[in-house]
């Protein structure tokens, strides 16, 4: 498991309709990994995420941290780096 998330610019949190309390918990957990809350952008659909950025998928019990390698025709290829338990 990584101690810090290395990123530049924004960290995109794909919430997929999770409740506000769950999103806030995700922000708190990400701050423990060195992500500034002002750098977090919550998205409802995985679109408009630039190549090279960090995308975090919010699941009921964990966060899946990935780095976007390629964006092509609306599809994102982002290999998972690690999970963070909520």
Secondary structure by P-SEA (a helix, b strand, c coil): cccccccccbbbbbcccccaaaaaaaaaaaaaaccccccbbbbcccccccccbbbbbbcccbbbbbbbcccccccccccccccccc
